[in-house]
Amino acid sequence: MADAPAPGKRLAVIGAGPGGYPAAFHAALRGLHVTMIDEEENPGGVCTYRGCIPSKALLHAARVIAETHEAKAFGLDFGEPTIDLDALRDWKDSVVRRLTSGLGLIRGQRNVTPVRGRARFADNCSLRVLRDGALDEIGFDHAIVATGSSPVIPGPLQLDSARVMDSTGALELADIPPRLLVIGGGYIGLEMGTVYAALGSKVTVVEMLSGLLSGVDRDLVKPLAAHLNDTFHEILLDTRVSAMEEVEAGIQVTLEAPGGAQSERVFDKVLVAVGRRPNSADLGLESTQVRLDARGFIETDAQLRTAEPTIFAVGDVAGEPMLAHKAMHEARVAVESILGEPAAFEPAAIPAVVFTDPEIAWCGLTEQDASPDHTQIVRYPWRASGRAITLGRPEGLTKLIIEKGSERVLGVGIVGPNAGELIAEGTLAVEMGARASDLQLTIHAHPTLSETVMEAAETFFGTSAHHIARRR
């Protein structure tokens, strides 16, 4: 463990996203002289400017539109909603401005020195920053790399056309294409497809694998897939896009189905959402001992220290999962490690959320990874939940993965409205080593969706008043 630095030592933070700005703010509170380098005027990073925040703002708008249609089942008819695209875009942008300007104010209050530019390492104790066409040199005692990630567009899908978008372009909401092709059935493609479908696009999703959201438990994906079959114009599984060409009518794509059968279709726009890559290139890391793995992630230890003792890395650039909340926690660990304190990033559970409709959320051990010899699976269907039925959303599910013998909760999965909010209890249960009986004996408010967690535990013990099910 390194000796604790004396107050006043210099920390350079490269990147001002959800890994960078929490690191900078925490370090400044602890007495370090902090310089934060980023190309944007205010902190926020991809998450706030071009990711989590604007997408969730648009997804909320999509949910409101969907609710106007769903309300007909309750005897409420609002008619067809009219969409002012300029106003919607301005509202989404105002949300981003409010949050980023607020972070800018906090940055000043924490006495973090902002430098607007692009940084590269000169060596293990200095950076060269390009700003306004000039190079400045910034020395540091420690540095934290928090440069995030960027959308990936594979070679066959690269086409220099305004009709081909990545996730950043899709969030600009330039127009609503009548026919939209989404390449990729992961969370980004499904979330943005949901937005455009609600706004009026006929959305076709192409996924090269046999199911949506690869890596997510199938019982959680099933209700979402059923809903999206109604929301989207078409979902094509086991299908890949082998070629794209711009034609007068739009983008002509060649689709390759199982067995090699090919077909051609034309779409007004195409969204390529096949993944993200770490922003580790062009940082001057070759001037240091920092090492990258085969996928371009910066290699770190449990303290987020790289192979170069003075340099740390957090967030997307430091490895999966690429989640803002993971980056925020890594930021604190990195700062405390720099201060010489006993810190390590060793979470028992990192929650993940897909903000589709319905939402999917999970944490800890998944059913795909669980051993039948050592775990038991219990599910509580929301068709037995009074609150879900009052919402007209009984398709949901709450699942517990429980260790045999100890009855410790190892994982939680939820699909349904507000699953992203509900997963916090599951994450706390896994992190604290709670047992099924702890969830069973915790009184939950009724009628709420949160009580499905308690009901799942009740089902495990066979004492649920509302559902009887066999355990796996």
C-alpha positions in Angstrom: 0.0 0.0 0.0 1.4 3.4 -1.0 2.0 6.0 1.7 -0.9 8.5 2.1 -0.1 11.7 0.1 0.0 14.9 2.1 -2.8 17.4 1.4 -2.0 19.5 -1.6 -0.7 16.8 -3.8 -1.8 17.0 -7.4 -4.4 14.8 -9.1 -5.2 15.0 -12.7 -8.6 13.5 -13.8 -9.0 12.8 -17.5 -12.6 12.7 -18.4 -15.6 14.3 -16.6 -18.2 11.6 -16.9 -19.7 9.5 -14.1 -16.3 8.1 -13.3 -14.3 11.4 -13.6 -16.4 14.0 -11.9 -17.1 12.0 -8.7 -13.4 11.2 -8.5 -12.5 14.8 -8.9 -15.1 16.1 -6.4 -14.2 13.4 -3.8 -10.5 14.0 -4.1 -10.9 17.8 -3.8 -12.9 17.3 -0.6 -10.1 15.2 0.7 -7.5 18.0 0.2 -5.9 17.1 -3.1 -5.3 19.8 -5.8 -7.5 18.5 -8.6 -7.4 19.3 -12.3 -10.2 17.8 -14.4 -9.6 17.7 -18.2 -12.6 17.2 -20.6 -13.7 18.5 -24.0 -17.1 19.7 -22.7 -17.7 23.0 -20.9 -19.4 21.3 -17.9 -19.0 17.8 -16.3 -21.4 15.0 -17.2 -19.7 12.9 -19.8 -21.4 10.6 -22.3 -23.9 9.5 -19.7 -25.4 12.9 -19.2 -24.8 14.5 -22.6 -25.3 11.6 -25.0 -26.4 8.5 -23.1 -28.3 7.7 -19.9 -30.0 11.0 -19.3 -31.3 12.0 -22.7 -32.3 8.5 -23.5 -34.3 8.2 -20.3 -35.9 11.5 -20.9 -37.1 10.3 -24.3 -38.1 6.9 -22.9 -40.3 8.7 -20.4 -42.0 10.5 -23.2 -42.5 7.2 -25.0 -44.1 5.7 -21.9 -46.5 8.6 -21.6 -47.6 8.1 -25.2 -48.0 4.4 -24.6 -50.2 5.1 -21.5 -52.5 7.3 -23.5 -53.3 4.2 -25.6 -53.4 1.8 -22.7 -55.9 4.0 -20.9 -58.6 3.0 -23.4 -58.8 -0.3 -21.5 -59.9 1.7 -18.4 -62.5 3.6 -20.3 -60.3 6.7 -20.8 -59.7 7.9 -24.3 -57.4 10.9 -24.9 -57.4 10.6 -28.6 -54.3 10.3 -30.7 -51.5 12.4 -29.1 -50.0 15.1 -31.3 -46.2 15.3 -31.2 -44.2 18.6 -31.4 -40.8 17.2 -32.2 -39.0 20.5 -31.8 -40.6 20.9 -28.3 -39.7 17.4 -27.3 -36.1 17.8 -28.5 -35.9 21.1 -26.6 -37.2 19.5 -23.4 -34.7 16.7 -23.7 -31.9 19.2 -24.2 -33.1 21.3 -21.3 -32.8 18.3 -19.0 -29.2 17.8 -20.1 -28.4 21.5 -19.6 -29.9 21.6 -16.2 -27.8 18.6 -15.0 -24.5 19.6 -16.6 -24.7 23.2 -15.5 -25.5 22.0 -12.0 -22.3 19.8 -12.1 -20.4 22.8 -13.3 -21.5 24.8 -10.3 -20.5 22.0 -7.9 -17.1 21.8 -9.6 -16.5 25.5 -8.8 -17.7 25.0 -5.2 -15.3 22.1 -4.8 -12.4 24.2 -6.2 -11.7 21.7 -9.0 -9.7 23.3 -11.7 -11.3 22.7 -15.1 -9.3 22.4 -18.3 -11.2 22.2 -21.5 -9.2 20.1 -24.0 -7.9 16.7 -25.0 -5.2 15.1 -22.8 -2.4 12.7 -23.7 0.2 11.3 -21.4 3.7 12.7 -21.9 5.1 10.3 -19.3 4.0 8.9 -15.9 3.9 12.3 -14.2 2.8 14.8 -16.9 0.1 15.4 -19.5 0.0 17.4 -22.7 -3.4 19.0 -23.2 -4.5 20.4 -26.6 -6.8 23.3 -26.2 -7.5 26.2 -28.5 -4.8 24.9 -30.9 -2.1 25.1 -28.3 -0.4 22.5 -26.2 -0.2 22.9 -22.4 1.7 20.7 -20.0 0.1 19.6 -16.7 2.1 17.8 -14.1 0.6 15.4 -11.6 1.4 13.1 -8.7 -1.4 10.8 -9.6 -3.8 10.6 -12.5 -7.2 8.9 -13.0 -8.2 7.9 -16.5 -12.0 8.1 -16.9 -12.4 8.6 -20.6 -15.5 6.3 -21.0 -16.5 4.5 -24.2 -17.9 5.1 -27.7 -20.4 3.4 -30.0 -18.9 0.7 -32.3 -19.8 0.4 -36.0 -18.3 -2.6 -37.6 -16.7 -2.3 -41.0 -19.5 -3.8 -43.1 -21.9 -1.4 -41.4 -19.9 1.8 -41.9 -21.5 4.1 -44.4 -20.9 7.8 -44.7 -24.5 8.9 -44.7 -26.8 11.0 -42.6 -29.3 8.2 -42.8 -27.0 5.9 -40.7 -27.0 6.7 -37.0 -25.2 5.5 -33.9 -26.8 5.9 -30.5 -25.5 9.5 -30.3 -27.1 10.4 -33.6 -30.3 8.7 -32.6 -30.6 10.9 -29.5 -30.4 14.1 -31.6 -33.9 13.2 -32.8 -33.4 15.0 -36.1 -36.6 13.5 -37.5 -38.9 10.5 -37.2 -38.2 8.2 -40.1 -41.2 6.3 -41.4 -39.1 3.1 -41.6 -36.3 2.6 -39.1 -34.0 -0.4 -39.0 -32.3 -1.1 -35.7 -29.2 -3.4 -36.0 -28.7 -5.0 -32.6 -31.1 -6.5 -30.1 -29.2 -5.3 -27.0 -30.4 -2.7 -24.5 -29.4 0.4 -26.6 -31.1 -0.8 -29.7 -34.3 -1.8 -27.8 -34.4 1.4 -25.8 -34.0 3.6 -28.8 -36.3 1.5 -30.9 -39.0 1.9 -28.2 -38.6 5.7 -28.4 -38.9 5.9 -32.2 -41.8 3.4 -32.3 -43.7 5.5 -29.8 -43.1 8.6 -32.0 -44.4 6.9 -35.1 -41.6 5.0 -36.8 -42.2 1.4 -38.1 -39.2 -0.2 -36.3 -37.6 -3.4 -37.5 -35.0 -4.9 -35.2 -32.3 -7.3 -36.6 -30.4 -9.5 -34.1 -27.8 -12.0 -35.3 -28.4 -14.2 -32.2 -31.4 -16.4 -31.5 -32.8 -14.1 -28.8 -33.0 -10.5 -27.6 -30.7 -9.2 -24.8 -28.1 -12.0 -24.9 -26.8 -12.7 -21.4 -30.1 -11.8 -19.7 -32.2 -14.7 -18.2 -34.8 -15.9 -20.7 -37.7 -15.7 -18.2 -37.0 -12.0 -17.7 -36.7 -11.4 -21.5 -39.9 -13.3 -22.4 -42.5 -10.6 -21.2 -40.5 -7.9 -22.9 -40.2 -9.8 -26.1 -43.9 -10.3 -26.2 -44.5 -6.6 -25.6 -42.0 -5.6 -28.3 -43.6 -7.9 -30.8 -46.6 -5.6 -30.6 -44.6 -2.4 -30.3 -42.2 -3.0 -33.2 -43.1 -3.6 -36.8 -40.8 -6.7 -36.9 -38.1 -8.5 -35.0 -35.8 -10.6 -37.1 -33.7 -13.1 -35.0 -30.8 -15.2 -36.3 -30.3 -12.6 -39.0 -27.4 -10.4 -39.9 -26.9 -7.3 -42.1 -24.1 -8.2 -44.5 -24.2 -5.0 -46.6 -25.6 -1.5 -46.7 -25.9 1.0 -49.6 -27.5 4.4 -49.9 -30.1 4.6 -52.6 -32.5 7.3 -53.6 -35.3 5.9 -51.4 -33.1 5.5 -48.3 -30.6 2.8 -47.1 -30.8 -0.5 -48.9 -29.6 -3.4 -46.6 -28.8 -7.0 -47.4 -30.2 -9.3 -44.8 -28.8 -12.8 -44.4 -31.0 -15.4 -42.7 -30.1 -18.8 -41.3 -28.9 -21.1 -44.0 -27.4 -18.1 -46.0 -30.7 -17.0 -47.7 -30.4 -13.3 -48.6 -33.0 -10.6 -49.1 -32.8 -6.8 -49.7 -34.9 -4.1 -48.0 -34.9 -0.4 -48.0 -35.3 1.8 -44.8 -35.4 5.5 -44.4 -32.8 5.4 -41.6 -30.6 2.8 -39.9 -29.5 2.8 -36.2 -26.4 0.7 -35.6 -26.4 -0.4 -31.9 -24.1 -3.4 -31.7 -22.0 -2.3 -28.7 -19.4 0.1 -27.3 -15.6 0.2 -27.1 -13.4 1.8 -24.5 -11.9 5.1 -25.2 -8.3 4.0 -24.6 -6.7 5.0 -27.9 -4.7 8.2 -28.5 -4.1 8.8 -24.8 -0.4 8.5 -25.0 -0.5 5.3 -22.8 2.5 4.0 -24.7 4.6 6.6 -22.8 3.7 4.9 -19.6 3.6 1.3 -18.2 -0.2 1.2 -18.5 -1.3 -2.1 -20.2 -4.4 -2.7 -22.3 -6.1 -6.1 -22.6 -7.1 -7.7 -26.0 -10.3 -5.6 -26.1 -8.7 -2.3 -25.4 -9.7 -2.0 -21.7 -7.1 -0.6 -19.3 -6.0 -3.3 -16.9 -6.3 -2.4 -13.2 -6.1 -4.2 -9.9 -8.7 -4.1 -7.1 -7.6 -0.6 -6.1 -8.1 0.5 -9.8 -4.4 1.0 -10.1 -2.8 0.3 -13.5 0.6 -1.2 -14.1 1.9 2.4 -13.8 1.8 3.1 -10.0 0.9 6.8 -10.5 -2.0 6.1 -12.9 -5.5 4.7 -12.1 -8.4 4.0 -14.3 -12.2 3.9 -13.7 -15.4 3.4 -15.5 -16.0 2.1 -19.0 -12.4 2.4 -20.0 -11.4 0.1 -17.1 -13.7 -2.9 -18.0 -17.2 -4.2 -18.0 -19.9 -3.9 -17.0 -20.1 -0.5 -18.7 -22.4 1.2 -16.2 -22.4 4.7 -14.8 -23.1 3.6 -11.3 -20.2 1.1 -11.4 -17.9 4.0 -12.5 -19.1 6.2 -9.6 -18.2 3.6 -7.0 -14.9 2.9 -8.7 -14.1 6.6 -8.5 -14.3 6.6 -4.8 -12.1 3.5 -4.5 -9.5 5.0 -6.7 -9.3 8.2 -4.7 -9.1 6.4 -1.4 -6.4 4.1 -2.8 -4.4 7.2 -3.9 -4.8 8.5 -0.3 -3.3 5.3 1.0 -6.5 4.0 2.6 -7.6 0.4 2.6 -10.0 0.4 -0.3 -10.9 -2.2 -3.0 -13.6 -2.5 -5.6 -15.2 -5.8 -4.6 -19.0 -5.6 -5.0 -21.1 -8.6 -4.4 -23.7 -7.2 -6.8 -23.8 -4.5 -9.5 -27.4 -3.8 -10.6 -28.2 -3.7 -14.3 -31.3 -2.2 -15.8 -32.8 -2.2 -19.3 -35.2 0.8 -19.5 -37.5 -0.7 -22.0 -41.3 -1.3 -21.5 -41.5 -3.4 -19.4 -38.1 -2.7 -17.7 -35.8 -5.5 -16.8 -33.4 -5.4 -13.9 -31.1 -7.9 -12.2 -28.2 -8.1 -9.8 -25.9 -10.7 -8.4 -26.0 -14.3 -9.7 -28.1 -14.9 -12.8 -30.1 -18.1 -13.4 -27.9 -18.8 -16.4 -24.8 -18.9 -14.1 -26.5 -20.6 -11.1 -25.7 -24.2 -10.3 -28.8 -26.4 -9.8 -26.8 -28.4 -7.2 -26.2 -25.3 -5.0 -29.1 -23.0 -5.7 -32.9 -22.9 -5.7 -34.9 -20.6 -7.9 -38.2 -19.1 -6.9 -40.5 -16.9 -9.0 -43.4 -14.7 -8.1 -45.6 -13.8 -11.1 -47.1 -10.3 -11.0 -50.5 -11.7 -12.1 -50.7 -12.5 -8.3 -49.9 -8.9 -7.4 -52.8 -6.6 -6.6 -50.8 -3.5 -7.5 -49.7 -4.9 -10.9 -53.3 -5.7 -11.7 -54.5 -2.2 -10.8 -51.8 -0.8 -13.1 -53.0 -3.1 -15.9 -49.5 -4.6 -16.0 -49.7 -8.2 -14.7 -47.0 -9.6 -17.1 -44.2 -8.9 -14.7 -42.1 -11.3 -12.6 -39.8 -11.2 -9.5 -37.3 -13.9 -9.1 -34.9 -14.9 -6.3 -31.8 -17.1 -6.6 -31.2 -18.6 -3.2 -28.3 -20.7 -1.9 -29.2 -24.1 -0.7 -28.6 -24.7 2.9 -27.8 -21.1 4.0 -30.9 -19.7 2.2 -28.7 -16.7 1.4 -30.0 -14.5 -1.5 -27.4 -14.7 -4.3 -29.3 -13.0 -7.1 -32.5 -11.1 -7.9 -34.2 -10.6 -11.3 -37.2 -8.4 -12.0 -39.2 -7.7 -15.2 -42.1 -5.2 -15.1 -42.8 -1.5 -14.8 -40.3 0.3 -12.5 -38.0 -2.8 -12.2 -35.1 -0.4 -12.2 -36.3 1.2 -9.0 -37.2 -2.1 -7.4 -33.8 -3.8 -7.9 -32.2 -1.6 -5.2 -33.7 -3.8 -2.5 -32.4 -6.9 -4.2 -28.9 -5.4 -4.6 -28.9 -4.5 -0.9 -30.0 -8.0 0.0 -27.2 -9.6 -2.0 -24.6 -7.1 -0.8 -25.4 -7.7 2.8 -25.7 -11.4 2.6 -29.4 -11.4 3.5 -31.3 -14.6 3.7 -34.7 -15.4 2.2 -36.2 -15.1 5.7 -35.0 -11.5 6.0 -37.0 -10.6 2.9 -40.0 -12.6 4.1 -40.0 -10.9 7.5 -39.6 -7.4 6.3 -42.9 -5.7 6.1 -43.6 -4.2 2.7 -46.3 -1.6 2.0 -49.4 -2.9 0.4 -50.4 -2.7 -2.4 -47.0 -2.0 -4.0 -44.8 -3.6 -6.6 -42.0 -3.8 -4.1 -43.9 -6.3 -2.0 -43.4 -8.8 -4.9 -39.9 -9.2 -3.4 -41.4 -10.2 -0.1 -43.9 -12.4 -1.8 -41.2 -14.2 -3.7 -39.5 -15.0 -0.4 -42.9 -16.2 1.0 -43.3 -18.4 -2.0 -39.9 -19.9 -1.3 -41.1 -21.0 2.1 -44.5 -22.0 0.8 -46.3 -19.4 2.9 -47.5 -16.9 0.3 -51.1 -16.0 0.7 -51.4 -15.2 -3.0 -49.3 -17.7 -5.0 -48.3 -21.4 -4.8 -45.4 -22.5 -6.9 -42.8 -25.2 -7.0 -39.2 -24.3 -6.5 -36.4 -25.4 -8.8 
